[in-house]
Amino acid sequence: MTETTQKNLKSLYRILATGRRYEHALGILYFDLSTIAPSKAMSEEGETMSFFENQYFKLITSKKAKELIVYLHEHEEELEERDRVLAKLLYEEYSKTKNVTPATQLRWSRIYNKAYEDWLKAKNAGKFSKFEKSLSKVIAASKENVSLRENALPDLYDNLLNDCEKGMLTADLDRFFGELRDGLTELLGKIRSSGHVIRRDFLSRRVPVHKQREFSDYLLKPNGYDFDRGCITTTEHPFTSDIAKDDARVTTHYHENMFISNMYSVIHEGGHAIFMQNEPDEDYDHYINDSITNGMHESVSRFYENVIGRSEEYIHLIYPKVMELFGEELGDVSERELYEAVNIVEPSLIRTEVDEVTYGLHIVIRYEMEKMICSGKISVKEIPAAWNRLYGEYLGVTPKTDAEGVLQDVHWSSGFGYFPSYAIGNAYNAIYTQRMEKEIGLRKCIAAGDFGKIKNWMKDNVFAKANILEPKEWLRSITGKDLTASDFIAYLNDKYSGIYGF
Amino acid sequence: MTETTQKNLKSLYRILATGRRYEHALGILYFDLSTIAPSKAMSEEGETMSFFENQYFKLITSKKAKELIVYLHEHEEELEERDRVLAKLLYEEYSKTKNVTPATQLRWSRIYNKAYEDWLKAKNAGKFSKFEKSLSKVIAASKENVSLRENALPDLYDNLLNDCEKGMLTADLDRFFGELRDGLTELLGKIRSSGHVIRRDFLSRRVPVHKQREFSDYLLKPNGYDFDRGCITTTEHPFTSDIAKDDARVTTHYHENMFISNMYSVIHEGGHAIFMQNEPDEDYDHYINDSITNGMHESVSRFYENVIGRSEEYIHLIYPKVMELFGEELGDVSERELYEAVNIVEPSLIRTEVDEVTYGLHIVIRYEMEKMICSGKISVKEIPAAWNRLYGEYLGVTPKTDAEGVLQDVHWSSGFGYFPSYAIGNAYNAIYTQRMEKEIGLRKCIAAGDFGKIKNWMKDNVFAKANILEPKEWLRSITGKDLTASDFIAYLNDKYSGIYGF
């Protein structure tokens, strides 16, 4: 590396170190806004976030920063692996933002903040119409954003997909989701015609929140979540926040009449947090720790939630604690009944509450919706009707209000392209789980509560390259395979034949 | 007002509007750090706070800002009342900071953040020695800070007192605290020799936290706290945060074996929040809403806590709810027993948990400690011994560890001069409460649960001038009197003779 390159790299690091202060404050503000901020203070807090996002944007798109990014892009070959990744990521970002003025960025930022607020109001009122105006602005902002990019892909949605899951475009996803839809629909048919009935009366019994809180702590600790470097609190729509190197926070939502809702929220979000808490230190030192794609992350959270959390071995492991805590409420429930109930397959309305089989169909619906919205095939007004039509078609259910329909998810208040990652995440982990089973005996680990071994395997194989390789390369480096839904479908068939006996 | 003055005022407003963004973010960061931030993330979060404090400092001490402040100071006579107050406050601040460079400010900011962290660690470990180094740095920073001021008062402690309670200096406070100490000591003697024994066994009964949470909500709502413009959560050392115009947050701490600890924390902090939520809008619009002195604020919080919360009428009002919520734990406690127990007078160690009589002596001790520390009469190493000696002398008790001694309060991690305000607050409200009784029939209002009337009286008489007048003028404008401890001592004698029967 020449002296100039060394000097420029250092200068860039200094800017990024300051950038981290903004990310840190924005992370705390976002977390606050989504958890505890009072209703009448949200609008002002959104404004404050917009202000600091804008300050951050100014820093990272300053003349000095731009010069350094372009320089390092042109001298990439001199850099070591991680700095090369950094230079590449920054240059990609530079290509996206070089024509965006701070004033434009501030306008967008305000649109997204307002959209979040309006979404929340609309959801509480159960009325999509209250979100319509904001959503139109989000769509317009997405279009404007892509139109200002250098080297944008021709299709709007492809750009947004690429932002979330690099390299996975509609060409890949049409094939993947076709395969997934067919496999799931076939499996759903087998389950329906099996005639097996799963007991479910106890799932809606009242379980006091304070007992559920204790249960959350019990679930997260052994999985390897470090409470000294994170915390757990409540929110409307559970998420995990990567606030700082030693601060990965989990949120959940307690429903008194649906204790498994919190149970699987916590395990899922805990999976994200375990990922965040175990990224390589070197990635952090080289400022590339935030570049993981969503699908990689979801592969881990959904692995903890489903492959571990909904397995027979896991239910066997935690059953005694369930009885200890909820004996009063669930004393008459056997271990087998609990296992079957957390895996009951039943077409329903709310994505975050459903089983592993119908979940994929919820994502297929969102993928088709996003394609239609981004291509302009449907107008904003037509969104609820299209949503309800697809739910009828794929799942045979119809939302009674928009709150349990098109308004259930927060995602569209900040744009499009995220949902596919959930299904891709399932597919990723179904592929790499096979290797894990062979190498460390996954099922035995779960039965023994040996989550340390699982975490270590994840560190060595999943987390180690997740900040460096793009999804396609990354998956190949772990498994030697390309993205397919077939391993996931095979996993489900194997598991559910054991439950429904077909 | 000339055109130039108008223009300059507007320019200053613009800077202050930006400043509010920093205050808002810093408010959220401080709140986060004090409530939910994970232990290993605190240090980094402190660094981020220091960064933004420094950015804010640069903004407010920029060449442009300084010019505007000096200009408006010189053209004060052209301004309307509130802008004149603003100009005066900013000029005072300017005189304090004009010789402070951003680098110096950053250094101080880091000292205070580190001191908070070290205080927490020291308290948890029960060892003053772990806080010693940081406390020495806080003292040195205070000295340096005062030495850089224009027009500093000759005595270090007078400057710090003046920062907290403008115009109330050692000359006033020596007299006030002397009066207070004598009055309280005499009253304590009467109580002790009355021979009346108050039942207290139930005060340490286990009351589950989730029930106490419900109780907190019950207590705050009728007092007039607006939950849409605030929230309540837990912390180590309860405080209230004035985060934004529509965001005044209350914190508390739940002790399972001391339910009245949370009860009076919540009522006290709720009093602060009610003040914050009911300041005149015009004060906010003129950027003078943050200039209230601590004593004025404490007069309100301690009014809600004691004059209302520990009154016979209030206990009568809430007794049915107490039985409804805590019937299982406190079913055998009569209304009279509860009233006497929340007023039990007993020399003890922890300031925030004590009765109204000994409370003042806890403050006298801190006042004497701060005087000794600031004058250099005792070294940092000698602080715990001096503390323990004074506790023995005034209250006849001795801390077993520093955690229940000199480390119990967070305040010294950010400097000196605050404690006197608590006692001054008591004195203020004892003076203006007499007027309230005459004008709206305070006791009847409490008995009827008519807290709206009380809040309105506060708005018209206490909050309305609290951002405009300095404490001495303010007190005179409400009551026509000067600061004295005698009304407070009279109030206590009247109340406690009814309880202890002397």
Interface residues (C-beta under 8 A of the other chain):
Chain A: T18 R21 H24 A25 I28 L29 F31 D32 I36 A37 P38 S39 K40 A41 E44 E45 E47 T48 F51 F52 P208 V209 H210 F227 D228 R229 G230 C231 T233 I243 A244 K245 D246 D247 R249
Chain B: T18 R21 H24 A25 I28 L29 F31 D32 I36 A37 P38 S39 K40 A41 E44 E45 E47 T48 F51 F52 P208 V209 H210 F227 D228 R229 G230 C231 T233 I243 A244 K245 D246 D247 R249
